[in-house]
Amino acid sequence: MAIIDNASEKELERLIREAGKALLCYWPGGSPDTLHTDLDVKKKKDGSLVTKADFESNEILISGLNKLFPDDGIFSEERAGSDSLNGSERVWIIDPLDGTKTFVEGNDDFSILVSLCIRGRIEFGVMYFPARNMFAQAAKGRGAILDRVRLQVSNSVKFRDRSVYLRHLAPSQESWRYDKWMDSGMAFLSLCRGDFDGIVIHLIHHQEWDLAAQTVMIEESGGMVTDEHGHPVSFKRGPVDYNYLVASNGRVHDKLLKLIPTPRAQN
């Protein structure tokens, strides 16, 4: 049985693209003729930003998901009380605007992240980059696609030049390190496309909604996602219980784990 039927999948894409249009109406990098002028940028308790655009996208997604999948739970970054899911086995995990900081700065690599978690595992995910009109989708057992083209990780067995993206780790001058800032969503997509061989992120602000869609995307592109101990990550609709997310083409994963400056778990 399909995780989502074809008709619902098409409606879901329409819904996510609608939320993307709403974001573009606030995006400082867009046309001045179509912009809302007041983003109302605020800081959350954890220091991350939130804007009117986050909330408008959130409302569009939640309203649409409730109509499409009335029996499913919803866990959203911008929805108070969304952790009260009454034991739902099927839960949609959403980030209505991933990369709010880069969005506010007018950069174009922000995204919308939507995924379906069934009994702790991500079975379906979407990453949509409205300003670039890039729509990536993955489903367990069906592969991952970007704009109808199948995604595939690299087959490199060693780090290529500028092919490893590290976030919140000690600086390194190694030639394999990608040395520019990139929003994590675009970094994960670059791994799925084979541009990167690996990613290590020290999780400071990232939560489940920042990671869920990417996990199934990477796995269905042929890659691997674990915590810092090499264990598969699970999703419990709450704070993450690991310190690092490690993603790779699978062939260089052990090398990435060795970059983490924390004690490895004992087997």
C-alpha positions as CSV (number, residue, x, y, z in Angstrom):
1,M,0.0,0.0,0.0
2,A,1.3,3.5,-1.0
3,I,2.3,5.8,1.8
4,I,0.4,8.5,0.0
5,D,-1.9,8.0,-2.9
6,N,-1.1,9.8,-6.2
7,A,-4.0,12.2,-6.0
8,S,-3.0,13.3,-2.4
9,E,0.6,13.6,-3.5
10,K,-0.3,16.0,-6.3
11,E,-2.5,18.0,-3.9
12,L,0.4,18.1,-1.4
13,E,2.8,19.5,-4.0
14,R,0.2,22.2,-4.9
15,L,-0.1,23.0,-1.2
16,I,3.6,23.4,-0.6
17,R,4.0,25.5,-3.7
18,E,1.2,27.7,-2.4
19,A,3.1,28.2,0.8
20,G,6.2,29.0,-1.2
21,K,4.3,31.8,-3.1
22,A,3.3,33.3,0.3
23,L,7.0,33.3,1.3
24,L,8.1,35.0,-1.9
25,C,5.6,37.9,-1.1
26,Y,7.7,38.6,2.0
27,W,11.2,37.7,0.7
28,P,13.5,40.8,0.7
29,G,15.2,39.4,-2.4
30,G,12.0,39.5,-4.5
31,S,10.5,42.2,-6.7
32,P,9.7,45.4,-4.7
33,D,6.4,45.6,-6.6
34,T,5.1,42.4,-5.0
35,L,6.5,42.6,-1.4
36,H,4.8,43.0,1.9
37,T,7.0,45.6,3.7
38,D,6.7,44.4,7.3
39,L,8.4,41.1,8.0
40,D,8.1,41.7,11.8
41,V,11.4,39.9,12.5
42,K,11.6,38.6,16.1
43,K,14.0,36.5,18.1
44,K,13.0,33.3,19.8
45,K,14.3,32.1,23.1
46,D,17.0,30.0,21.4
47,G,18.2,33.1,19.4
48,S,16.8,32.0,16.1
49,L,14.6,34.3,14.0
50,V,10.9,34.1,13.2
51,T,8.9,36.4,10.9
52,K,5.4,36.9,9.6
53,A,6.4,34.9,6.6
54,D,7.1,31.8,8.8
55,F,3.6,32.1,10.3
56,E,1.7,32.6,7.1
57,S,3.4,29.7,5.4
58,N,2.8,27.6,8.6
59,E,-1.0,28.4,8.5
60,I,-1.3,27.5,4.8
61,L,0.5,24.1,5.4
62,I,-1.4,23.1,8.5
63,S,-4.8,24.0,7.1
64,G,-4.1,22.1,3.9
65,L,-2.6,19.0,5.7
66,N,-5.6,18.9,8.0
67,K,-7.9,18.7,5.0
68,L,-5.8,16.2,3.1
69,F,-4.9,13.9,6.0
70,P,-7.5,14.6,8.8
71,D,-6.4,11.5,10.8
72,D,-2.7,12.4,10.9
73,G,-0.9,14.4,13.5
74,I,1.1,17.6,12.7
75,F,4.4,18.6,14.4
76,S,5.4,22.1,13.3
77,E,8.2,24.5,14.4
78,E,5.7,27.4,14.5
79,R,2.7,25.7,16.1
80,A,2.2,26.0,19.9
81,G,1.3,22.7,21.4
82,S,2.1,20.7,18.3
83,D,3.9,18.1,20.5
84,S,0.5,17.0,21.8
85,L,-0.3,14.4,19.2
86,N,-2.4,11.8,21.1
87,G,-0.1,8.9,20.1
88,S,-0.6,9.4,16.4
89,E,1.4,6.8,14.4
90,R,1.4,9.1,11.3
91,V,2.8,12.6,11.9
92,W,3.6,15.3,9.5
93,I,6.8,17.2,10.6
94,I,7.0,20.6,9.0
95,D,9.3,23.6,8.9
96,P,7.4,26.4,7.1
97,L,10.5,28.4,6.5
98,D,13.9,26.7,6.9
99,G,16.7,29.2,6.8
100,T,14.8,32.3,8.2
101,K,18.1,34.1,8.7
102,T,19.2,33.7,5.1
103,F,15.6,34.6,4.0
104,V,15.7,37.9,6.0
105,E,19.1,38.7,4.4
106,G,17.6,38.3,0.9
107,N,19.5,35.1,0.0
108,D,17.6,32.6,-2.2
109,D,18.5,29.3,-0.5
110,F,15.7,29.1,2.1
111,S,13.2,26.3,1.8
112,I,10.0,24.6,3.0
113,L,10.5,21.2,4.6
114,V,7.6,18.7,4.9
115,S,7.9,15.1,5.9
116,L,5.8,12.2,7.0
117,C,6.9,10.2,10.1
118,I,5.4,6.8,10.7
119,R,6.3,5.1,14.0
120,G,9.5,7.1,14.4
121,R,10.9,6.7,10.8
122,I,10.6,9.2,8.0
123,E,8.8,7.6,5.1
124,F,8.2,10.6,2.8
125,G,9.8,14.0,2.5
126,V,9.8,17.2,0.4
127,M,12.3,20.0,0.2
128,Y,11.1,23.0,-1.8
129,F,13.2,26.1,-2.5
130,P,10.7,28.7,-3.7
131,A,13.1,31.4,-4.9
132,R,15.0,28.8,-7.0
133,N,11.8,26.9,-8.0
134,M,13.5,23.6,-7.0
135,F,11.1,20.9,-5.8
136,A,12.7,17.7,-4.3
137,Q,10.7,14.7,-3.1
138,A,11.5,11.3,-1.7
139,A,9.5,8.3,-0.5
140,K,10.8,5.1,1.1
141,G,11.5,2.5,-1.6
142,R,10.7,4.9,-4.5
143,G,13.9,6.9,-4.6
144,A,14.4,10.7,-4.6
145,I,13.9,13.2,-7.4
146,L,14.6,16.9,-8.0
147,D,12.3,18.4,-10.6
148,R,11.5,15.0,-12.0
149,V,15.2,14.0,-12.2
150,R,16.4,11.1,-10.0
151,L,18.9,12.1,-7.3
152,Q,22.0,10.0,-6.7
153,V,24.9,10.5,-4.2
154,S,28.5,10.4,-5.3
155,N,30.4,7.2,-5.5
156,S,33.7,8.6,-4.1
157,V,35.5,6.5,-1.5
158,K,37.6,9.5,-0.4
159,F,36.9,13.2,0.2
160,R,37.1,15.2,-3.0
161,D,38.2,18.8,-3.0
162,R,35.6,21.1,-1.4
163,S,33.2,18.1,-1.0
164,V,32.7,18.1,2.8
165,Y,30.4,20.6,4.5
166,L,31.0,21.1,8.2
167,R,28.8,23.3,10.5
168,H,29.9,24.4,14.0
169,L,33.1,22.4,13.9
170,A,36.7,23.6,14.4
171,P,38.0,25.4,11.3
172,S,40.1,23.4,8.9
173,Q,42.3,24.3,6.0
174,E,42.0,20.9,4.4
175,S,41.3,21.0,0.7
176,W,38.3,18.7,1.1
177,R,36.4,21.2,3.2
178,Y,33.8,23.4,1.6
179,D,34.8,26.7,3.0
180,K,31.7,28.9,2.3
181,W,28.5,29.3,4.4
182,M,25.5,27.5,3.0
183,D,22.1,27.0,4.4
184,S,21.9,23.4,5.7
185,G,18.9,22.5,3.5
186,M,20.8,23.4,0.3
187,A,23.9,21.6,1.7
188,F,21.9,18.4,2.2
189,L,20.4,18.7,-1.3
190,S,24.0,19.1,-2.7
191,L,24.9,15.8,-1.0
192,C,21.9,14.1,-2.7
193,R,23.0,15.5,-6.1
194,G,26.5,14.1,-5.6
195,D,28.1,17.6,-5.3
196,F,29.2,16.9,-1.7
197,D,30.5,13.6,-0.3
198,G,29.6,14.3,3.3
199,I,28.1,16.7,5.9
200,V,28.7,17.0,9.6
201,I,26.5,19.4,11.6
202,H,27.0,20.1,15.3
203,L,23.4,20.6,16.3
204,I,22.9,23.8,18.2
205,H,19.7,25.3,16.8
206,H,18.6,22.4,14.6
207,Q,15.6,20.4,15.7
208,E,13.6,17.5,14.1
209,W,11.8,19.7,11.6
210,D,15.2,20.9,10.3
211,L,16.3,17.3,9.6
212,A,13.4,15.0,8.9
213,A,12.8,15.6,5.2
214,Q,16.5,15.6,4.4
215,T,16.9,12.2,6.1
216,V,14.7,10.3,3.7
217,M,16.0,12.4,0.8
218,I,19.6,11.3,1.5
219,E,18.7,7.7,2.1
220,E,16.7,7.4,-1.0
221,S,19.5,9.0,-3.0
222,G,21.7,6.2,-1.9
223,G,23.3,7.9,1.1
224,M,23.5,7.4,4.9
225,V,22.4,9.4,7.9
226,T,23.4,8.7,11.5
227,D,24.2,10.4,14.8
228,E,27.8,10.9,16.0
229,H,28.0,7.3,17.1
230,G,27.0,5.9,13.7
231,H,23.5,4.9,14.9
232,P,20.5,5.6,12.7
233,V,18.5,8.7,13.8
234,S,14.9,8.3,14.9
235,F,12.2,11.0,15.2
236,K,10.1,11.3,18.4
237,R,8.5,14.7,17.7
238,G,10.6,16.4,20.4
239,P,14.1,17.7,21.1
240,V,16.8,15.7,19.3
241,D,18.8,13.4,21.7
242,Y,22.1,13.4,19.7
243,N,24.7,16.1,19.3
244,Y,25.8,15.7,15.7
245,L,24.1,14.8,12.4
246,V,26.4,12.9,10.0
247,A,25.3,12.4,6.4
248,S,27.3,11.0,3.5
249,N,27.3,9.0,0.3
250,G,27.8,5.9,2.6
251,R,31.3,5.3,1.3
252,V,33.1,8.0,3.4
253,H,30.9,7.7,6.5
254,D,33.5,6.3,8.8
255,K,35.9,9.0,7.8
256,L,33.3,11.6,8.7
257,L,32.7,10.1,12.1
258,K,36.4,10.4,12.9
259,L,36.1,14.2,12.4
260,I,33.8,14.6,15.4
261,P,35.7,15.8,18.5
262,T,33.6,13.8,21.0
263,P,34.2,10.3,22.5
264,R,32.7,7.5,20.3
265,A,30.1,5.2,21.9
266,Q,31.4,1.9,23.2
267,N,30.1,-1.1,21.4
